[in-house]
Amino acid sequence: MLKLIASAVLALSFLVTQYLWANTQPNVVRVAATSELFGLPFNNLKLTDLEEHLKSMGVEGYPSYQEEGVESFSLGPEGILGVTDLIVYSNDSGFIEKALLSGVVESDSKRSALGELLFNKYGVPSVGSLTDNVGEVEWWLRDYTKIMLKNTTFDVSVMYVDERPRVINRSGRIDVESLSRNN
């Protein structure tokens, strides 16, 4: 009888330990290697490279009166699956930190197609779930970028975030020789 109770306690403690271990692990699952924005690798993407690529696609920016490091682009009246606007946030070094694609998408099929496009490219989301390719989800990628999709209502957005954008360090040294040549 004691052996049976000891076996039951051991089995129960094993199950509880497995359950607790599984529920305390960090929920950081990076499913794909890299993210892409309009076919360009998003990690450490230079704003000038994106601007040139968009220009080759026939997309040009329009004046942004927001703040330094913020560029706005129109993707046309139809956009891409109804997403018509792109706002890009860059750091002082000219590398993109965030890119927000947004638009009012009244068509259920276009919202679903956008979710399907991202699902097919990046796999099962790291956070959240899609129902008929619609939902609020995030993909965390191995290159330390993430993509956040919100397509549950007419206001659709896809946010790309570079969690570790490149920063060009300045040396802090004064080039005395260069200064002396200017005088």
KOLSEZA-347323 format. One record per residue: residue number from 1; residue in three letters; chain; x, y, z negated of N, C-alpha, C in turn. Coordinates in pm, whole numbers, plus 50000, padded with zeros to 5 digits. Atoms other than C-alpha are relative to their C-alpha. Layout:
BEGIN
 dofi miti lumse    nx    ny    nz   cax   cay   caz    cx    cy    cz
  NUM  Ala     A     X     Y     Z     X     Y     Z     X     Y     Z
...
//
This chain:
BEGIN
 dofi miti lumse    nx    ny    nz   cax   cay   caz    cx    cy    cz
    1  Met     A 50083 49881 50000 50000 50000 50000 50088 50126 50000
    2  Leu     A 49909 49886 50004 50288 50238 49912 50069 50020 50134
    3  Lys     A 49936 49988 49869 50458 50160 50244 49905 50063 50100
    4  Leu     A 50100 49945 49908 50135 50242 50430 49982 50149 49975
    5  Ile     A 50015 49858 50034 50097 50575 50247 50126 50076 50041
    6  Ala     A 49874 49935 49962 50466 50658 50300 50008 50015 50151
    7  Ser     A 49999 49992 49853 50432 50581 50673 49904 50107 50049
    8  Ala     A 50100 49899 49961 50120 50798 50699 50051 50140 49971
    9  Val     A 49943 49870 50035 50290 51087 50517 50111 50038 50096
   10  Leu     A 49890 49976 49907 50597 51053 50740 49946 50038 50139
   11  Ala     A 50060 49971 49870 50383 51048 51056 49933 50138 49999
   12  Leu     A 50067 49870 50011 50178 51347 50936 50102 50113 49994
   13  Ser     A 49898 49895 50008 50489 51547 50847 50068 50019 50136
   14  Phe     A 49942 49990 49866 50636 51467 51191 49909 50082 50092
   15  Leu     A 50096 49927 49915 50319 51594 51366 49993 50148 49961
   16  Val     A 50005 49861 50046 50305 51909 51152 50127 50074 50041
   17  Thr     A 49873 49938 49962 50674 51979 51216 50002 50031 50150
   18  Gln     A 50004 49978 49856 50628 51938 51593 49907 50116 50034
   19  Tyr     A 50096 49892 49975 50322 52167 51588 50059 50136 49961
   20  Leu     A 49942 49873 50045 50499 52436 51386 50116 50042 50089
   21  Trp     A 49888 49968 49912 50811 52416 51604 49950 50056 50133
   22  Ala     A 50053 49956 49870 50608 52452 51924 49938 50138 49991
   23  Asn     A 50069 49871 50013 50416 52751 51790 50089 50112 49948
   24  Thr     A 49910 49894 50046 50720 52939 51660 50108 50032 50102
   25  Gln     A 49901 49974 49897 50930 52927 51977 49964 50129 50072
   26  Pro     A 50029 49877 49929 50965 53259 52162 49923 49970 50128
   27  Asn     A 50085 50020 49882 50707 53293 52436 50060 50072 50120
   28  Val     A 49932 49937 49888 50962 53405 52693 50035 49892 50101
   29  Val     A 49976 50097 49894 50934 53181 52995 50021 50078 50128
   30  Arg     A 49970 49929 49875 51102 53322 53302 49987 49899 50112
   31  Val     A 50037 50102 49903 50952 53143 53599 50077 50006 50130
   32  Ala     A 49931 49988 49873 51127 53277 53906 50134 50069 49977
   33  Ala     A 49866 49943 50016 51479 53395 53965 50000 50151 50016
   34  Thr     A 49994 49857 49974 51421 53741 54110 49866 50054 50047
   35  Ser     A 50120 49934 49950 51146 53989 54183 50037 50083 50122
   36  Glu     A 49979 49921 49879 51106 54172 54511 49891 50104 50012
   37  Leu     A 50095 49892 49971 50942 54501 54601 50017 50033 50148
   38  Phe     A 49997 49981 49855 50860 54524 54972 50118 49928 50064
   39  Gly     A 49893 50081 49944 51117 54252 55041 50139 50032 49949
   40  Leu     A 49870 49964 50058 51400 54422 54849 50010 49944 49859
   41  Pro     A 49984 50045 50139 51543 54268 54530 49979 50119 49906
   42  Phe     A 50037 49888 50086 51395 54483 54252 50106 50029 49894
   43  Asn     A 49899 49981 50104 51672 54430 53996 50112 50089 50053
   44  Asn     A 49897 49903 49962 51915 54725 54015 49979 50058 50140
   45  Leu     A 50035 49941 49871 51734 54868 54318 50021 50151 49994
   46  Lys     A 49977 49855 49993 51855 55214 54415 49880 50067 50066
   47  Leu     A 50111 49925 49946 51586 55470 54484 50025 50034 50147
   48  Thr     A 49969 49964 49861 51763 55578 54806 49981 49879 50092
   49  Asp     A 50020 50120 49919 51759 55217 54934 49851 49974 50023
   50  Leu     A 50144 50019 49986 51385 55188 54865 49942 50104 50094
   51  Glu     A 50051 49895 49913 51317 55523 55033 50032 49971 50146
   52  Glu     A 49962 50034 49862 51508 55416 55346 49916 49884 50052
   53  His     A 50079 50116 49959 51325 55083 55355 49854 50039 50026
   54  Leu     A 50138 49955 49981 50984 55247 55313 49987 50085 50126
   55  Lys     A 50002 49916 49879 51069 55500 55584 50003 49913 50125
   56  Ser     A 49997 50091 49885 51153 55213 55822 49866 49930 50020
   57  Met     A 50134 50059 49992 50805 55074 55743 49895 50105 50038
   58  Gly     A 50095 49894 49966 50648 55412 55830 49935 50064 49879
   59  Val     A 50053 49944 50124 50585 55509 55468 50096 50108 49952
   60  Glu     A 49916 49892 50052 50713 55844 55348 49940 50056 49873
   61  Gly     A 50044 49942 50126 50696 56008 55011 49934 50134 50021
   62  Tyr     A 50057 49866 50000 50502 56318 54931 50045 50070 49873
   63  Pro     A 49946 49926 50116 50601 56595 54692 49933 49959 49870
   64  Ser     A 50049 50034 50132 50567 56499 54330 50034 50115 49907
   65  Tyr     A 49980 49887 50091 50520 56777 54081 50000 49952 49856
   66  Gln     A 50003 50055 50135 50547 56547 53783 50129 50036 49926
   67  Glu     A 49876 49976 50073 50899 56528 53645 50117 49948 50082
   68  Glu     A 49879 50047 49933 51256 56462 53752 50004 49847 49992
   69  Gly     A 49991 50145 49998 51305 56100 53855 49870 49929 50032
   70  Val     A 50129 50060 49964 50945 56043 53968 49971 50032 50146
   71  Glu     A 50031 49985 49857 50867 55985 54337 49866 49935 50029
   72  Ser     A 50130 50054 49963 50524 55927 54489 49996 49970 50149
   73  Phe     A 50013 50042 49862 50436 55747 54811 49855 49959 50025
   74  Ser     A 50131 50047 49959 50112 55687 54997 50019 49882 50093
   75  Leu     A 49992 50118 49916 50068 55342 55148 49891 50000 50107
   76  Gly     A 50104 49986 49898 49797 55472 55382 49862 49981 49943
   77  Pro     A 50137 50007 50050 49420 55483 55353 49953 49858 49967
   78  Glu     A 50036 50139 50027 49386 55102 55367 50096 49936 49901
   79  Gly     A 49900 50053 50091 49707 55033 55178 50034 49855 50028
   80  Ile     A 49967 50142 49993 49821 54679 55112 49904 49928 49908
   81  Leu     A 50108 50066 50075 49523 54469 55004 49926 50100 49913
   82  Gly     A 50073 49896 50071 49363 54796 54893 50085 50085 49908
   83  Val     A 49911 49923 50085 49661 54917 54691 50060 50111 50087
   84  Thr     A 49969 49887 49911 49723 55266 54830 50110 50093 49950
   85  Asp     A 49904 49905 50056 49967 55445 54598 50118 49927 49937
   86  Leu     A 49878 50050 50063 50322 55386 54480 50065 50117 49928
   87  Ile     A 49925 49901 50079 50488 55584 54201 50124 49929 49948
   88  Val     A 49873 50061 50037 50855 55512 54135 50068 50088 49896
   89  Tyr     A 49930 49931 50107 51040 55608 53817 50146 49954 50003
   90  Ser     A 49858 50036 49995 51419 55620 53836 50077 50068 49888
   91  Asn     A 49916 49942 50105 51696 55690 53587 50094 50104 50060
   92  Asp     A 49908 49895 49955 51963 55960 53608 50104 49948 50099
   93  Ser     A 49902 50060 49909 52189 55716 53796 49940 49965 50136
   94  Gly     A 50066 50026 49871 51932 55676 54077 49950 49857 50017
   95  Phe     A 50052 50136 49994 51827 55319 53991 49856 49998 49948
   96  Ile     A 50142 50003 50034 51458 55232 53966 49979 49924 49869
   97  Glu     A 50037 50062 50127 51326 55158 53617 49863 49934 50010
   98  Lys     A 50137 50050 49985 50957 55112 53707 49946 50041 50135
   99  Ala     A 50073 49968 49878 50742 55102 54017 49855 49959 49976
  100  Leu     A 50142 50025 50022 50364 55131 53988 49925 50007 50132
  101  Leu     A 50088 50007 49884 50144 55019 54275 49858 50003 49947
  102  Ser     A 50136 49991 50052 49781 55118 54227 49903 50039 50110
  103  Gly     A 50105 49961 49906 49453 55177 54402 49865 49957 49948
  104  Val     A 50136 50039 50031 49078 55147 54382 49962 49894 50104
  105  Val     A 50027 50112 49911 48996 54806 54529 49862 49945 49967
  106  Glu     A 50137 50043 50026 48623 54744 54550 49974 49858 50047
  107  Ser     A 50019 50133 49944 48656 54420 54744 50053 49893 49906
  108  Asp     A 49958 50113 50085 48661 54110 54524 50102 49913 50072
  109  Ser     A 49908 50087 49926 48837 53918 54801 50140 50061 50009
  110  Lys     A 49868 49936 49996 49120 54175 54825 50068 49991 49863
  111  Arg     A 49942 50014 50134 49170 54170 54445 50049 49858 49978
  112  Ser     A 49962 50140 50012 49178 53792 54456 50121 49969 50087
  113  Ala     A 49887 50023 49909 49418 53793 54753 50129 50056 49941
  114  Leu     A 49882 49941 50064 49657 54021 54561 50051 49907 49889
  115  Gly     A 49961 50095 50105 49656 53782 54264 50057 49873 50059
  116  Glu     A 49951 50122 49935 49704 53485 54496 50139 50021 50059
  117  Leu     A 49869 49968 49945 49997 53655 54670 50108 49994 49893
  118  Leu     A 49902 50000 50109 50177 53712 54339 50013 49862 49937
  119  Phe     A 49996 50135 50056 50084 53368 54206 50083 49907 50089
  120  Asn     A 49925 50085 49908 50221 53197 54518 50149 50033 50000
  121  Lys     A 49860 49959 49999 50544 53398 54498 50070 49970 49868
  122  Tyr     A 49934 50007 50130 50611 53386 54123 49953 49886 49910
  123  Gly     A 50045 50116 50078 50418 53082 53997 49905 50037 49888
  124  Val     A 50090 49982 50115 50224 53048 53675 50050 50119 49918
  125  Pro     A 49957 49884 50078 50228 53377 53478 50058 49961 49865
  126  Ser     A 49940 50020 50132 50439 53401 53162 49902 50036 49890
  127  Val     A 50099 49954 50097 50158 53582 52980 49867 50014 50072
  128  Gly     A 50133 49988 49942 49786 53560 53049 49972 49889 50099
  129  Ser     A 50036 50100 49899 49603 53357 53308 49911 50064 50104
  130  Leu     A 50082 49952 49889 49432 53409 53639 49882 49906 50017
  131  Thr     A 50119 50075 49968 49077 53298 53705 49957 50045 50139
  132  Asp     A 50023 49965 49859 49012 53287 54079 50094 50110 50045
  133  Asn     A 49893 49905 49968 49337 53487 54108 49973 50142 49951
  134  Val     A 50033 49871 50060 49193 53772 53899 50033 49992 49851
  135  Gly     A 49970 49997 50142 49317 53874 53554 50100 50108 49966
  136  Glu     A 49892 49913 50048 49568 54069 53346 50112 49907 49956
  137  Val     A 49892 50096 50023 49897 53881 53356 50135 50067 50015
  138  Glu     A 49862 49955 49985 50273 53921 53339 50086 49883 50043
  139  Trp     A 49896 50095 49964 50558 53737 53506 50130 50056 49948
  140  Trp     A 49868 49962 50049 50895 53754 53328 50101 49922 50080
  141  Leu     A 49909 50064 49907 51173 53680 53569 50141 49991 49944
  142  Arg     A 49866 50028 50052 51527 53553 53515 50097 50116 50018
  143  Asp     A 49910 49885 49979 51684 53875 53646 49964 50118 49910
  144  Tyr     A 50043 49900 50098 51529 54066 53352 49913 50108 50061
  145  Thr     A 50106 49912 49951 51251 54218 53552 49868 49933 49962
  146  Lys     A 50131 50058 50022 50883 54171 53494 49899 50069 50090
  147  Ile     A 50107 49950 49915 50569 54218 53697 49871 49986 49921
  148  Met     A 50127 50001 50072 50237 54311 53538 49888 50029 50099
  149  Leu     A 50115 49986 49910 49914 54264 53735 49874 50023 49918
  150  Lys     A 50133 49977 50058 49578 54410 53634 49905 50017 50119
  151  Asn     A 50095 49991 49889 49306 54334 53887 49861 49951 49961
  152  Thr     A 50131 50045 50049 48998 54265 53674 49888 50098 50034
  153  Thr     A 50100 49900 49963 48820 54587 53774 50041 50064 50133
  154  Phe     A 49968 49931 49875 48817 54818 54078 50135 50071 49991
  155  Asp     A 49870 49934 50017 49121 55001 53933 50108 49893 49987
  156  Val     A 49900 50107 49994 49401 54766 54034 50138 50061 49986
  157  Ser     A 49862 49954 50011 49764 54804 53935 50096 49881 49994
  158  Val     A 49890 50095 50009 50086 54613 53978 50121 50082 49958
  159  Met     A 49885 49926 50052 50377 54738 53767 50121 49909 50003
  160  Tyr     A 49871 50067 50001 50733 54628 53833 50088 50074 49900
  161  Val     A 49915 49940 50101 50973 54689 53544 50136 49932 50003
  162  Asp     A 49863 50050 50013 51351 54651 53545 50038 50025 49854
  163  Glu     A 49974 49986 50143 51423 54583 53178 50143 50044 49970
  164  Arg     A 49860 49961 50018 51796 54649 53226 50050 50070 50127
  165  Pro     A 49955 49933 49878 51837 54904 53506 50145 50043 49988
  166  Arg     A 49859 49962 49999 52192 54983 53606 50011 50149 49966
  167  Val     A 49969 49862 50036 52337 55302 53462 50146 50022 50033
  168  Ile     A 49862 49967 49967 52648 55462 53601 50057 50081 49885
  169  Asn     A 49937 49932 50113 52872 55556 53311 50099 50104 50049
  170  Arg     A 49902 49896 49972 53066 55875 53325 50117 49979 49906
  171  Ser     A 49882 50029 50080 53423 55855 53196 50015 50096 49882
  172  Gly     A 49983 49903 50106 53405 56170 52985 50133 50072 50009
  173  Arg     A 49869 49937 49983 53750 56270 53109 49987 50122 50090
  174  Ile     A 49996 49881 49916 53823 56608 53256 50116 49983 50098
  175  Asp     A 49897 50013 49897 54013 56596 53584 50070 50135 50013
  176  Val     A 49926 49874 50006 54264 56874 53515 50064 50031 50135
  177  Glu     A 49937 49978 49869 54444 56827 53848 49900 50056 50101
  178  Ser     A 50104 49952 49909 54120 56877 54039 49962 50145 49966
  179  Leu     A 50033 49864 50041 54040 57188 53837 50110 50099 50038
  180  Ser     A 49888 49910 49968 54387 57336 53896 50005 50029 50150
  181  Arg     A 50001 49976 49856 54349 57293 54275 49893 50100 50041
  182  Asn     A 50108 49909 49966 54028 57495 54272 50033 50145 49965
  183  Asn     A 49965 49863 50041 54196 57801 54114 50105 50060 50085
//
